[in-house]
Amino acid sequence: GGCTLRLGFKRQLGHHAFLHASASGLNGSPISAGLSASRRLSRHSNGAVSASLSSRGLTDVCLRASRQLTKHTLGEAVWLVGSGGDDGSFCLRLSRTGSRPPSASRLDLGWVSAG
């Protein structure tokens, strides 16, 4: 058997801004940590930046922006940069929900780079 310890912290920085921090460790595995900040940019848009750390250093950085395009459609752009800047991906995503009958659909377009 094994065990996992997770700690989390969330702080509201302003009316529309948040800071999230977390740390976790698995029995016998190194501790990992994450830090993210998110902000409501407008009535229909949000932005976030996050970073993940491990005992080997910075593992990835993610920039995310989303916008409610219609009542049932969300558009999202995600840029993920891996450690060292050699690995990464960029994705444009459209998600549709709330239609009748209830269903969810998603379209992803993007590229992935592996150093």
TORDO-467308 format. One line per field, with one value per residue: residue in one letter; x, y, z of N, C-alpha, C in turn; residue number from 0. Coordinates in nm, 3 decimals. Layout:
<pts>
res = [A / ...]
n.east = [X / ...]
n.north = [Y / ...]
n.up = [Z / ...]
ca.east = [X / ...]
ca.north = [Y / ...]
ca.up = [Z / ...]
c.east = [X / ...]
c.north = [Y / ...]
c.up = [Z / ...]
n = [NUM / ...]
</pts>
This chain:
<pts>
res = [G / G / C / T / L / R / L / G / F / K / R / Q / L / G / H / H / A / F / L / H / A / S / A / S / G / L / N / G / S / P / I / S / A / G / L / S / A / S / R / R / L / S / R / H / S / N / G / A / V / S / A / S / L / S / S / R / G / L / T / D / V / C / L / R / A / S / R / Q / L / T / K / H / T / L / G / E / A / V / W / L / V / G / S / G / G / D / D / G / S / F / C / L / R / L / S / R / T / G / S / R / P / P / S / A / S / R / L / D / L / G / W / V / S / A / G]
n.east = [0.081 / 0.024 / 0.056 / -0.082 / -0.022 / -0.184 / -0.185 / -0.348 / -0.406 / -0.592 / -0.631 / -0.806 / -0.730 / -0.837 / -1.147 / -1.189 / -0.972 / -0.758 / -0.535 / -0.379 / -0.230 / -0.058 / 0.053 / 0.187 / 0.260 / 0.368 / 0.396 / 0.724 / 0.780 / 0.897 / 0.821 / 0.576 / 0.478 / 0.246 / 0.153 / -0.078 / -0.239 / -0.534 / -0.760 / -1.047 / -1.109 / -1.291 / -1.647 / -1.709 / -1.471 / -1.179 / -0.855 / -0.553 / -0.251 / -0.012 / 0.221 / 0.422 / 0.612 / 0.879 / 1.100 / 1.304 / 1.299 / 1.146 / 0.868 / 0.659 / 0.493 / 0.190 / -0.028 / -0.347 / -0.643 / -0.984 / -1.308 / -1.650 / -1.836 / -2.094 / -2.419 / -2.400 / -2.145 / -1.799 / -1.488 / -1.140 / -0.795 / -0.487 / -0.159 / 0.108 / 0.415 / 0.687 / 0.945 / 1.256 / 1.185 / 1.184 / 0.983 / 0.638 / 0.302 / 0.026 / -0.309 / -0.627 / -0.953 / -1.291 / -1.583 / -1.898 / -2.199 / -2.502 / -2.704 / -3.011 / -3.101 / -2.936 / -2.591 / -2.238 / -1.983 / -1.662 / -1.400 / -1.070 / -0.786 / -0.450 / -0.090 / 0.187 / 0.502 / 0.796 / 1.099]
n.north = [-0.118 / 0.231 / 0.582 / 0.909 / 1.251 / 1.553 / 1.898 / 2.210 / 2.551 / 2.844 / 3.173 / 3.472 / 3.738 / 3.971 / 4.119 / 3.973 / 3.800 / 3.522 / 3.316 / 3.008 / 2.744 / 2.436 / 2.122 / 1.797 / 1.462 / 1.133 / 0.824 / 0.734 / 0.867 / 1.170 / 1.503 / 1.713 / 2.032 / 2.297 / 2.607 / 2.856 / 3.130 / 3.306 / 3.508 / 3.702 / 3.843 / 3.985 / 4.026 / 3.790 / 3.652 / 3.472 / 3.433 / 3.250 / 3.150 / 2.901 / 2.697 / 2.409 / 2.228 / 2.009 / 1.784 / 1.788 / 2.037 / 2.304 / 2.183 / 2.232 / 2.505 / 2.675 / 2.861 / 2.995 / 3.093 / 3.174 / 3.207 / 3.280 / 3.207 / 3.175 / 3.110 / 2.836 / 2.764 / 2.742 / 2.891 / 2.823 / 2.882 / 2.727 / 2.720 / 2.522 / 2.483 / 2.277 / 2.143 / 2.305 / 2.424 / 2.287 / 2.100 / 2.118 / 2.245 / 2.373 / 2.460 / 2.506 / 2.516 / 2.425 / 2.397 / 2.256 / 2.260 / 2.174 / 2.146 / 2.010 / 1.678 / 1.629 / 1.669 / 1.664 / 1.812 / 1.837 / 2.005 / 1.989 / 2.159 / 2.181 / 2.184 / 1.976 / 1.967 / 1.788 / 1.785]
n.up = [0.000 / -0.035 / 0.031 / -0.005 / 0.029 / 0.019 / -0.007 / -0.012 / -0.110 / -0.138 / -0.239 / -0.249 / -0.443 / -0.534 / -0.644 / -0.878 / -0.905 / -0.837 / -0.645 / -0.646 / -0.473 / -0.444 / -0.310 / -0.327 / -0.230 / -0.280 / -0.122 / -0.113 / -0.349 / -0.511 / -0.390 / -0.537 / -0.665 / -0.727 / -0.874 / -0.941 / -1.104 / -1.155 / -1.343 / -1.398 / -1.699 / -1.851 / -1.884 / -2.017 / -2.043 / -1.930 / -1.781 / -1.719 / -1.557 / -1.495 / -1.310 / -1.270 / -1.038 / -0.950 / -0.775 / -0.955 / -1.060 / -1.250 / -1.417 / -1.602 / -1.772 / -1.807 / -2.007 / -2.027 / -2.188 / -2.193 / -2.342 / -2.337 / -2.604 / -2.715 / -2.575 / -2.526 / -2.607 / -2.559 / -2.607 / -2.615 / -2.562 / -2.524 / -2.413 / -2.357 / -2.211 / -2.185 / -1.964 / -1.988 / -2.224 / -2.464 / -2.513 / -2.590 / -2.640 / -2.827 / -2.823 / -2.964 / -2.862 / -2.889 / -2.712 / -2.669 / -2.494 / -2.317 / -2.506 / -2.646 / -2.712 / -2.389 / -2.424 / -2.485 / -2.671 / -2.828 / -2.991 / -3.084 / -3.192 / -3.283 / -3.215 / -3.129 / -2.981 / -2.946 / -2.793]
ca.east = [0.000 / 0.091 / -0.026 / -0.062 / -0.053 / -0.213 / -0.214 / -0.390 / -0.429 / -0.653 / -0.641 / -0.868 / -0.645 / -0.923 / -1.283 / -1.189 / -0.842 / -0.732 / -0.406 / -0.393 / -0.104 / -0.081 / 0.170 / 0.148 / 0.367 / 0.326 / 0.490 / 0.837 / 0.799 / 0.930 / 0.712 / 0.551 / 0.405 / 0.187 / 0.113 / -0.153 / -0.311 / -0.640 / -0.825 / -1.157 / -1.062 / -1.409 / -1.770 / -1.714 / -1.336 / -1.093 / -0.717 / -0.482 / -0.113 / 0.021 / 0.352 / 0.437 / 0.750 / 0.910 / 1.236 / 1.395 / 1.285 / 1.023 / 0.829 / 0.586 / 0.423 / 0.071 / -0.104 / -0.480 / -0.744 / -1.112 / -1.413 / -1.783 / -1.868 / -2.240 / -2.477 / -2.360 / -2.015 / -1.682 / -1.364 / -1.027 / -0.660 / -0.398 / -0.019 / 0.179 / 0.559 / 0.749 / 1.073 / 1.363 / 1.132 / 1.191 / 0.856 / 0.526 / 0.185 / -0.069 / -0.437 / -0.749 / -1.058 / -1.430 / -1.665 / -2.041 / -2.276 / -2.634 / -2.804 / -3.110 / -3.084 / -2.810 / -2.470 / -2.121 / -1.894 / -1.541 / -1.313 / -0.937 / -0.692 / -0.325 / 0.035 / 0.266 / 0.643 / 0.876 / 1.239]
ca.north = [0.000 / 0.359 / 0.694 / 1.037 / 1.369 / 1.669 / 2.024 / 2.312 / 2.684 / 2.933 / 3.309 / 3.568 / 3.858 / 4.084 / 4.077 / 3.880 / 3.735 / 3.417 / 3.249 / 2.871 / 2.673 / 2.299 / 2.035 / 1.658 / 1.364 / 0.994 / 0.745 / 0.689 / 0.952 / 1.308 / 1.598 / 1.804 / 2.152 / 2.374 / 2.744 / 2.914 / 3.254 / 3.323 / 3.639 / 3.730 / 3.953 / 4.060 / 3.955 / 3.659 / 3.599 / 3.441 / 3.400 / 3.183 / 3.106 / 2.804 / 2.633 / 2.288 / 2.206 / 1.882 / 1.786 / 1.814 / 2.176 / 2.344 / 2.080 / 2.293 / 2.633 / 2.673 / 2.985 / 2.957 / 3.199 / 3.119 / 3.307 / 3.227 / 3.258 / 3.180 / 3.056 / 2.696 / 2.738 / 2.800 / 2.886 / 2.822 / 2.870 / 2.676 / 2.705 / 2.448 / 2.476 / 2.178 / 2.179 / 2.339 / 2.494 / 2.205 / 2.032 / 2.208 / 2.227 / 2.483 / 2.400 / 2.586 / 2.421 / 2.467 / 2.302 / 2.288 / 2.187 / 2.227 / 2.130 / 1.905 / 1.612 / 1.664 / 1.611 / 1.751 / 1.786 / 1.915 / 2.005 / 2.036 / 2.182 / 2.232 / 2.116 / 1.927 / 1.962 / 1.710 / 1.815]
ca.up = [0.000 / -0.038 / 0.078 / -0.071 / 0.109 / -0.065 / 0.061 / -0.107 / -0.058 / -0.236 / -0.186 / -0.339 / -0.446 / -0.564 / -0.675 / -0.991 / -0.918 / -0.740 / -0.642 / -0.598 / -0.450 / -0.399 / -0.298 / -0.303 / -0.223 / -0.275 / -0.044 / -0.192 / -0.466 / -0.475 / -0.373 / -0.649 / -0.624 / -0.836 / -0.843 / -1.052 / -1.081 / -1.255 / -1.338 / -1.491 / -1.783 / -1.888 / -1.848 / -2.082 / -2.064 / -1.816 / -1.813 / -1.610 / -1.577 / -1.391 / -1.319 / -1.190 / -0.992 / -0.886 / -0.719 / -1.067 / -1.103 / -1.320 / -1.513 / -1.713 / -1.755 / -1.891 / -2.022 / -2.073 / -2.201 / -2.238 / -2.368 / -2.367 / -2.737 / -2.719 / -2.451 / -2.508 / -2.667 / -2.493 / -2.684 / -2.524 / -2.618 / -2.420 / -2.452 / -2.254 / -2.238 / -2.097 / -1.902 / -2.081 / -2.340 / -2.584 / -2.532 / -2.571 / -2.725 / -2.836 / -2.858 / -2.971 / -2.827 / -2.885 / -2.637 / -2.675 / -2.395 / -2.288 / -2.612 / -2.618 / -2.583 / -2.323 / -2.482 / -2.482 / -2.783 / -2.817 / -3.108 / -3.050 / -3.300 / -3.228 / -3.246 / -3.016 / -3.012 / -2.851 / -2.818]
c.east = [0.085 / 0.000 / 0.011 / -0.102 / -0.070 / -0.244 / -0.251 / -0.420 / -0.488 / -0.672 / -0.705 / -0.789 / -0.725 / -1.060 / -1.287 / -1.058 / -0.819 / -0.590 / -0.428 / -0.253 / -0.137 / 0.052 / 0.119 / 0.271 / 0.309 / 0.434 / 0.601 / 0.865 / 0.832 / 0.806 / 0.699 / 0.466 / 0.352 / 0.146 / 0.038 / -0.221 / -0.415 / -0.708 / -0.938 / -1.118 / -1.176 / -1.531 / -1.774 / -1.578 / -1.261 / -0.953 / -0.651 / -0.339 / -0.081 / 0.160 / 0.353 / 0.584 / 0.763 / 1.051 / 1.340 / 1.387 / 1.151 / 0.988 / 0.746 / 0.523 / 0.306 / 0.004 / -0.238 / -0.569 / -0.872 / -1.213 / -1.543 / -1.826 / -2.018 / -2.290 / -2.426 / -2.221 / -1.905 / -1.562 / -1.247 / -0.897 / -0.568 / -0.259 / 0.054 / 0.324 / 0.619 / 0.882 / 1.178 / 1.317 / 1.134 / 1.059 / 0.743 / 0.411 / 0.102 / -0.199 / -0.545 / -0.864 / -1.193 / -1.508 / -1.809 / -2.115 / -2.417 / -2.736 / -2.901 / -3.110 / -2.948 / -2.691 / -2.357 / -2.033 / -1.776 / -1.459 / -1.180 / -0.854 / -0.562 / -0.204 / 0.103 / 0.410 / 0.715 / 1.023 / 1.318]
c.north = [0.124 / 0.467 / 0.819 / 1.148 / 1.484 / 1.787 / 2.127 / 2.443 / 2.768 / 3.069 / 3.398 / 3.697 / 3.985 / 4.031 / 3.970 / 3.803 / 3.637 / 3.364 / 3.112 / 2.812 / 2.533 / 2.224 / 1.894 / 1.571 / 1.226 / 0.917 / 0.692 / 0.772 / 1.094 / 1.396 / 1.684 / 1.919 / 2.223 / 2.511 / 2.798 / 3.042 / 3.268 / 3.457 / 3.643 / 3.854 / 4.044 / 3.978 / 3.812 / 3.591 / 3.578 / 3.410 / 3.335 / 3.152 / 3.010 / 2.746 / 2.513 / 2.267 / 2.067 / 1.893 / 1.809 / 1.957 / 2.202 / 2.238 / 2.134 / 2.425 / 2.632 / 2.810 / 2.948 / 3.081 / 3.135 / 3.232 / 3.233 / 3.289 / 3.273 / 3.119 / 2.915 / 2.664 / 2.815 / 2.783 / 2.897 / 2.808 / 2.831 / 2.660 / 2.641 / 2.436 / 2.380 / 2.226 / 2.204 / 2.412 / 2.413 / 2.135 / 2.132 / 2.175 / 2.355 / 2.424 / 2.508 / 2.488 / 2.490 / 2.360 / 2.349 / 2.200 / 2.244 / 2.214 / 2.019 / 1.807 / 1.644 / 1.592 / 1.711 / 1.714 / 1.880 / 1.898 / 2.064 / 2.048 / 2.232 / 2.155 / 2.077 / 1.918 / 1.881 / 1.727 / 1.696]
c.up = [0.000 / 0.015 / 0.001 / 0.024 / 0.013 / 0.022 / -0.044 / -0.036 / -0.169 / -0.171 / -0.291 / -0.330 / -0.471 / -0.598 / -0.785 / -1.007 / -0.803 / -0.754 / -0.580 / -0.581 / -0.400 / -0.392 / -0.272 / -0.302 / -0.211 / -0.202 / -0.136 / -0.316 / -0.422 / -0.463 / -0.498 / -0.598 / -0.747 / -0.787 / -0.964 / -1.008 / -1.192 / -1.234 / -1.440 / -1.568 / -1.828 / -1.848 / -1.903 / -2.095 / -1.932 / -1.866 / -1.693 / -1.652 / -1.463 / -1.417 / -1.227 / -1.159 / -0.934 / -0.829 / -0.828 / -1.117 / -1.168 / -1.424 / -1.627 / -1.670 / -1.854 / -1.889 / -2.085 / -2.079 / -2.252 / -2.253 / -2.400 / -2.498 / -2.758 / -2.589 / -2.422 / -2.560 / -2.595 / -2.585 / -2.588 / -2.603 / -2.503 / -2.479 / -2.336 / -2.296 / -2.136 / -2.044 / -2.009 / -2.206 / -2.468 / -2.615 / -2.513 / -2.663 / -2.722 / -2.886 / -2.860 / -2.953 / -2.830 / -2.813 / -2.643 / -2.577 / -2.387 / -2.397 / -2.574 / -2.733 / -2.523 / -2.386 / -2.465 / -2.600 / -2.772 / -2.944 / -3.065 / -3.176 / -3.239 / -3.276 / -3.118 / -3.063 / -2.906 / -2.888 / -2.844]
n = [0 / 1 / 2 / 3 / 4 / 5 / 6 / 7 / 8 / 9 / 10 / 11 / 12 / 13 / 14 / 15 / 16 / 17 / 18 / 19 / 20 / 21 / 22 / 23 / 24 / 25 / 26 / 27 / 28 / 29 / 30 / 31 / 32 / 33 / 34 / 35 / 36 / 37 / 38 / 39 / 40 / 41 / 42 / 43 / 44 / 45 / 46 / 47 / 48 / 49 / 50 / 51 / 52 / 53 / 54 / 55 / 56 / 57 / 58 / 59 / 60 / 61 / 62 / 63 / 64 / 65 / 66 / 67 / 68 / 69 / 70 / 71 / 72 / 73 / 74 / 75 / 76 / 77 / 78 / 79 / 80 / 81 / 82 / 83 / 84 / 85 / 86 / 87 / 88 / 89 / 90 / 91 / 92 / 93 / 94 / 95 / 96 / 97 / 98 / 99 / 100 / 101 / 102 / 103 / 104 / 105 / 106 / 107 / 108 / 109 / 110 / 111 / 112 / 113 / 114]
</pts>
